[in-house]
């Protein structure tokens, strides 16, 4: 057999050392050693080879707009929403597209090859929708991009949001979104969940709803989302994003809620960086940090992934398209410090996120799409510890990003000439 590309000597997340043979856009072989005619060899000796990173929750219409027209002074979610309202009239098709494409360049360099982005449909121009549909088409050769129709000002709170949501779906947006906790009343929020799920069911679409992104323990729209998922037969096609109110709920109610979410097969997408930055802003001390009950949901069999959410926009001034940053923060705040927990966190930002998005073609298996990342690390634990450099990124069988492996030079008497922060753990 001949191959177009062989990734040689890499270490899989399970610890096996293998060669990965690629033909066209497909993984054709994974063997301890491959000897064959090959167009190109990528030397991954001693380096971790992973499935690509996947982000199931992002806002690409706002990305890289930090400081336009001003900075979020309070750092709160509500000021961020108000600031986004000031920015929307200033948006142009070209600027949204340019910033989105720039972010996608960052993403490729970090091995992030699949993104689900919510796009605000409350601007009657649907300018961002049209711009991101163009972006989706342009980056399709190397990034899977899903768009969520997101009535960010509220399905009922914004007079044209419902009509615009339908318009966006008719234009080709993939997924139905919502924000029930931002409606004027709890009752309107509940009603919006029902209507949006019905729209998705009628069209055969997935649902990804901003749900209970608040410190209010009485914000319980995730309960309605799970109920509608079962009523409409949407199991496995629905995600609740953020779920931060669960951080503040009493344990008795949570003991009822968690099995309901699991039974409905609703996925959960917390966003560690942004959740801990925005939540608890009204607290003095003790101060809540807002991340939902990650470990408890996993223990109940709920599929949980981590999302990036924001990068340099009205809500968050930082970010580099690095899903290892997201997992690193998530494992700290969720106190997932055991070796098995940390391995799970790495899996959450690769394989689990891909499953939430329905991307069955991704993964390091023969027959799947040849998209992968070579990291300067021994294993997933070390990749998280170092937020390891991406030495090579392969998308659809082609090398799309690479950088040389470099140690740091030292000038210290009696010490080595170079230093690497990689460190083999005892087995």
Legacy VTK file of the C-alpha trace (Angstrom):
# vtk DataFile Version 3.0
C-alpha trace
ASCII
DATASET POLYDATA
POINTS 427 float
0.000 0.000 0.000
1.151 3.532 -0.695
0.209 6.630 1.287
0.070 10.323 0.629
1.220 11.072 4.184
2.549 9.099 7.138
2.640 10.560 10.644
5.463 8.479 12.078
6.254 7.424 15.632
3.512 9.377 17.383
2.059 8.492 20.764
-1.716 8.120 20.912
-3.669 9.352 23.962
-3.885 5.732 25.170
-0.070 5.487 25.190
0.446 3.358 22.073
3.232 4.355 19.675
2.082 4.115 16.065
2.465 5.229 12.494
-0.644 6.735 10.896
-1.002 6.272 7.138
-3.196 8.702 5.215
-4.599 8.371 1.695
-6.433 11.365 0.325
-8.651 12.711 3.112
-8.899 9.425 5.025
-6.934 7.593 7.709
-6.025 4.380 5.882
-3.865 2.620 8.474
-2.783 2.848 12.103
0.021 0.372 12.767
3.061 0.018 15.056
5.215 0.516 11.963
4.392 1.303 8.343
6.798 0.762 5.445
5.380 1.952 2.181
5.730 4.430 -0.616
4.716 7.812 0.738
4.447 11.359 -0.518
5.493 12.928 2.776
6.502 11.819 6.268
5.768 13.867 9.401
8.154 12.859 12.185
6.090 12.719 15.385
8.577 10.634 17.353
7.836 10.820 21.074
5.070 13.370 20.576
1.380 13.095 21.343
-0.857 12.654 18.304
-4.460 13.605 18.953
-7.770 13.986 17.214
-8.332 17.666 16.367
-9.595 20.117 18.939
-13.281 20.983 18.704
-15.144 24.006 20.106
-18.913 23.461 20.487
-19.713 26.982 21.728
-18.416 30.237 20.262
-19.557 33.696 19.092
-17.754 34.355 15.827
-19.880 37.363 14.886
-18.363 39.281 17.833
-14.849 37.855 17.901
-11.819 40.180 17.772
-14.029 43.248 18.229
-12.597 44.119 21.665
-12.686 47.872 22.308
-15.273 48.668 19.617
-16.962 51.039 20.371
-15.735 50.835 23.980
-14.536 48.414 26.662
-16.780 46.541 29.098
-15.879 48.473 32.275
-17.868 46.421 34.795
-16.899 43.092 33.261
-20.459 41.826 33.661
-22.556 39.738 31.311
-25.255 42.409 31.192
-22.860 45.212 30.254
-21.431 42.917 27.609
-24.914 42.436 26.165
-25.515 46.208 26.260
-22.149 46.811 24.587
-22.975 44.286 21.884
-26.179 46.273 21.309
-24.029 49.372 20.708
-21.690 47.478 18.400
-24.321 45.803 16.209
-25.329 48.952 14.273
-21.642 49.562 13.512
-21.065 46.109 12.035
-20.339 45.740 8.360
-20.424 42.564 6.321
-16.767 42.958 5.435
-15.588 43.559 9.026
-17.497 40.575 10.443
-16.114 38.337 7.730
-12.551 39.642 8.055
-12.462 39.148 11.835
-14.026 35.700 11.557
-11.491 34.572 8.961
-8.646 35.922 11.090
-9.940 33.920 14.049
-10.149 30.813 11.866
-6.478 31.292 10.965
-5.720 31.273 14.696
-7.870 28.179 15.110
-6.010 26.222 12.452
-2.667 27.135 14.023
-3.951 25.682 17.325
-5.329 22.473 15.839
-8.934 23.642 16.302
-10.661 22.194 13.255
-14.362 22.252 14.187
-16.343 25.142 15.677
-20.000 25.729 16.491
-20.781 29.433 16.552
-23.930 31.193 17.684
-24.852 34.103 15.417
-27.170 36.878 16.574
-30.322 37.090 14.441
-31.811 40.131 16.198
-30.271 42.526 13.671
-32.947 42.763 10.968
-30.227 43.013 8.325
-29.071 39.462 9.169
-25.706 40.872 8.180
-23.690 38.581 10.458
-25.664 35.534 9.330
-24.866 36.211 5.698
-21.208 36.977 6.449
-20.706 33.787 8.454
-22.457 31.652 5.849
-19.817 32.928 3.418
-17.070 32.183 5.948
-18.436 28.655 6.412
-18.167 28.021 2.690
-14.647 29.463 2.420
-13.164 27.504 5.330
-14.953 24.230 4.553
-11.768 22.676 3.091
-10.128 22.774 6.540
-12.647 23.678 9.322
-16.103 22.278 10.070
-18.229 25.304 10.998
-21.757 24.995 12.375
-23.997 28.049 12.743
-26.662 28.448 15.433
-29.566 30.866 14.890
-29.345 32.796 18.151
-32.085 35.311 19.069
-29.678 37.022 21.458
-32.085 39.747 22.616
-34.801 37.193 23.386
-37.228 35.369 21.094
-40.153 37.365 22.510
-38.283 40.290 24.051
-37.054 41.408 20.617
-40.022 42.174 18.310
-38.535 40.652 15.148
-36.465 37.867 16.700
-38.846 35.021 15.886
-39.234 36.030 12.242
-35.494 36.570 11.927
-34.779 33.149 13.431
-36.941 31.544 10.756
-35.284 33.680 8.054
-31.821 32.607 9.242
-32.787 28.926 9.196
-34.211 29.372 5.692
-30.874 30.849 4.594
-29.098 27.678 5.694
-28.183 28.147 9.365
-27.791 24.675 10.861
-29.058 24.749 14.451
-31.815 26.362 16.532
-30.631 28.453 19.497
-32.262 30.487 22.244
-31.738 32.411 25.477
-34.773 31.789 27.718
-33.323 33.385 30.855
-33.075 36.733 29.029
-36.788 36.930 28.267
-38.848 39.417 30.284
-40.393 36.760 32.518
-39.698 33.178 33.537
-42.963 32.234 31.815
-41.825 33.778 28.524
-38.527 31.935 28.880
-40.328 28.633 29.345
-42.587 29.361 26.366
-39.580 30.219 24.189
-37.951 26.868 24.949
-41.092 25.060 23.834
-41.507 27.026 20.609
-37.851 26.833 19.588
-37.732 23.079 20.188
-40.885 22.681 18.098
-39.263 24.643 15.263
-36.230 22.354 15.422
-38.365 19.213 15.486
-40.387 20.351 12.466
-37.214 21.022 10.470
-35.211 18.018 11.686
-32.531 20.269 13.230
-30.402 20.184 16.345
-30.922 22.547 19.293
-28.230 24.400 21.255
-29.679 26.802 23.786
-27.992 29.305 26.089
-29.650 28.097 29.240
-29.651 29.676 32.691
-26.462 31.721 32.265
-27.127 33.446 35.567
-26.386 33.180 39.281
-30.124 32.925 39.999
-30.850 29.386 41.280
-34.503 29.843 40.284
-33.572 30.036 36.606
-34.497 26.478 35.682
-35.083 26.482 31.938
-32.820 23.447 31.525
-35.647 21.474 33.108
-38.036 22.608 30.360
-35.396 21.935 27.695
-35.020 18.339 28.904
-38.799 17.919 29.018
-39.314 19.226 25.473
-36.445 17.072 24.214
-38.280 13.968 25.380
-41.717 15.137 24.277
-40.536 15.879 20.745
-38.156 12.927 20.359
-35.046 15.110 20.108
-32.848 12.911 22.315
-29.174 13.179 21.393
-29.753 16.313 19.274
-29.993 18.922 22.048
-27.397 20.797 24.091
-27.776 23.186 26.989
-24.935 25.709 27.056
-23.576 27.405 30.188
-26.062 26.055 32.813
-24.408 28.307 35.401
-27.484 28.628 37.616
-26.908 24.993 38.575
-23.823 26.202 40.456
-26.184 28.025 42.853
-29.026 25.500 43.077
-29.655 23.552 46.267
-28.585 19.937 46.229
-32.101 18.557 46.565
-33.317 20.201 43.372
-30.109 19.254 41.563
-30.680 15.627 42.607
-33.949 15.753 40.655
-32.602 17.741 37.711
-29.466 15.763 36.864
-31.258 12.441 36.212
-33.818 14.295 34.064
-31.069 15.758 31.853
-29.428 12.339 31.580
-32.715 10.619 30.701
-33.389 13.176 27.961
-29.845 12.704 26.557
-29.281 16.460 26.602
-25.609 17.410 26.327
-24.059 20.125 28.492
-21.559 22.737 27.311
-20.057 24.796 30.138
-17.583 27.505 29.145
-15.014 27.680 31.953
-13.081 30.802 30.968
-16.119 32.995 30.485
-18.329 31.440 33.179
-15.845 32.188 35.953
-15.118 35.637 34.544
-18.750 36.795 34.294
-20.564 35.012 37.109
-20.586 36.021 40.765
-20.146 39.707 39.911
-22.873 40.698 42.380
-21.313 38.697 45.225
-18.969 39.983 47.884
-17.536 36.941 49.707
-17.886 34.025 49.543
-17.953 34.636 45.785
-19.534 32.120 43.441
-17.522 31.241 40.339
-20.421 30.076 38.217
-19.121 26.911 36.554
-21.869 24.310 36.446
-21.744 20.903 38.161
-19.371 19.253 35.698
-18.271 16.229 37.731
-21.790 15.523 38.948
-23.189 15.622 35.413
-20.484 13.256 34.175
-21.253 10.893 37.067
-24.899 10.817 35.915
-23.865 9.841 32.382
-24.520 13.255 30.862
-22.296 14.106 27.894
-20.303 17.191 28.923
-17.935 19.201 26.743
-16.073 22.472 27.284
-16.475 25.528 25.033
-14.363 28.633 24.425
-17.376 31.004 24.086
-15.545 34.300 23.489
-12.237 35.714 22.303
-11.476 39.441 22.499
-15.074 40.677 22.342
-17.556 42.644 24.521
-17.589 39.883 27.142
-13.987 38.673 27.293
-10.754 40.499 26.554
-8.496 37.446 26.279
-8.382 34.197 24.310
-6.180 32.594 21.660
-8.361 29.859 20.079
-6.612 27.368 22.355
-8.924 24.629 23.614
-6.176 23.434 25.959
-6.529 26.776 27.783
-10.234 26.037 28.106
-9.659 22.524 29.447
-6.870 23.734 31.757
-9.187 26.280 33.372
-12.055 23.816 33.439
-10.145 21.149 35.327
-9.071 23.716 37.925
-12.488 25.196 38.587
-14.247 21.818 38.460
-11.469 20.372 40.668
-10.868 17.528 38.232
-7.358 16.798 39.445
-7.073 13.001 39.312
-5.239 11.424 36.361
-8.502 9.976 35.020
-10.278 13.329 35.400
-7.524 15.156 33.543
-7.550 12.585 30.752
-11.301 13.145 30.535
-10.800 16.922 30.239
-8.522 16.373 27.249
-11.098 14.034 25.734
-13.828 16.637 26.346
-12.170 19.221 24.067
-11.535 16.658 21.329
-13.733 13.579 21.007
-16.610 14.502 23.334
-17.074 17.918 21.734
-17.059 16.262 18.310
-19.801 13.888 19.476
-21.894 16.788 20.819
-21.660 18.424 17.393
-22.513 15.182 15.606
-19.150 15.042 13.822
-18.839 11.269 13.558
-16.185 11.583 10.846
-13.591 12.908 13.334
-11.361 10.683 15.489
-8.179 8.661 15.278
-9.593 5.539 13.660
-9.090 3.861 10.310
-11.727 5.074 7.868
-12.279 8.418 9.542
-11.261 11.803 8.208
-7.513 12.405 8.265
-7.555 15.387 10.625
-5.182 15.323 13.584
-2.735 17.303 15.697
0.864 16.574 16.738
1.636 18.113 20.138
4.940 18.734 21.902
3.976 16.548 24.865
4.282 12.968 26.072
0.602 12.424 26.841
-2.712 14.257 27.423
-1.757 15.098 31.020
1.389 16.875 29.845
-0.424 18.540 26.959
-2.764 20.131 29.492
0.011 21.055 31.911
2.064 22.763 29.210
-0.757 23.860 26.925
1.569 22.173 24.489
2.747 23.654 21.214
1.073 22.311 18.079
3.970 21.040 16.019
1.858 19.911 13.073
-1.823 20.178 12.178
-3.309 17.948 9.483
-6.778 18.654 8.077
-8.391 16.381 5.495
-5.039 14.740 4.807
-3.104 17.951 4.230
-0.603 19.666 6.520
-2.216 23.056 7.196
0.015 24.355 10.010
3.420 23.448 11.430
6.198 24.847 13.560
9.636 23.528 14.572
10.121 21.913 17.955
12.290 24.255 19.989
13.849 24.016 23.441
14.865 27.174 25.291
18.561 28.086 25.340
20.048 28.711 28.790
23.141 30.654 29.831
23.666 29.424 33.395
26.970 28.256 34.923
27.051 24.510 35.439
23.572 23.955 33.955
22.456 22.433 30.633
22.626 24.484 27.460
18.904 23.991 26.787
15.803 23.257 28.792
12.464 21.682 27.972
9.511 21.730 30.365
8.446 18.276 29.273
8.784 15.818 32.121
8.040 12.115 32.067
5.758 11.119 34.923
6.449 7.907 36.852
4.262 5.084 35.565
LINES 1 428
427 0 1 2 3 4 5 6 7 8 9 10 11 12 13 14 15 16 17 18 19 20 21 22 23 24 25 26 27 28 29 30 31 32 33 34 35 36 37 38 39 40 41 42 43 44 45 46 47 48 49 50 51 52 53 54 55 56 57 58 59 60 61 62 63 64 65 66 67 68 69 70 71 72 73 74 75 76 77 78 79 80 81 82 83 84 85 86 87 88 89 90 91 92 93 94 95 96 97 98 99 100 101 102 103 104 105 106 107 108 109 110 111 112 113 114 115 116 117 118 119 120 121 122 123 124 125 126 127 128 129 130 131 132 133 134 135 136 137 138 139 140 141 142 143 144 145 146 147 148 149 150 151 152 153 154 155 156 157 158 159 160 161 162 163 164 165 166 167 168 169 170 171 172 173 174 175 176 177 178 179 180 181 182 183 184 185 186 187 188 189 190 191 192 193 194 195 196 197 198 199 200 201 202 203 204 205 206 207 208 209 210 211 212 213 214 215 216 217 218 219 220 221 222 223 224 225 226 227 228 229 230 231 232 233 234 235 236 237 238 239 240 241 242 243 244 245 246 247 248 249 250 251 252 253 254 255 256 257 258 259 260 261 262 263 264 265 266 267 268 269 270 271 272 273 274 275 276 277 278 279 280 281 282 283 284 285 286 287 288 289 290 291 292 293 294 295 296 297 298 299 300 301 302 303 304 305 306 307 308 309 310 311 312 313 314 315 316 317 318 319 320 321 322 323 324 325 326 327 328 329 330 331 332 333 334 335 336 337 338 339 340 341 342 343 344 345 346 347 348 349 350 351 352 353 354 355 356 357 358 359 360 361 362 363 364 365 366 367 368 369 370 371 372 373 374 375 376 377 378 379 380 381 382 383 384 385 386 387 388 389 390 391 392 393 394 395 396 397 398 399 400 401 402 403 404 405 406 407 408 409 410 411 412 413 414 415 416 417 418 419 420 421 422 423 424 425 426
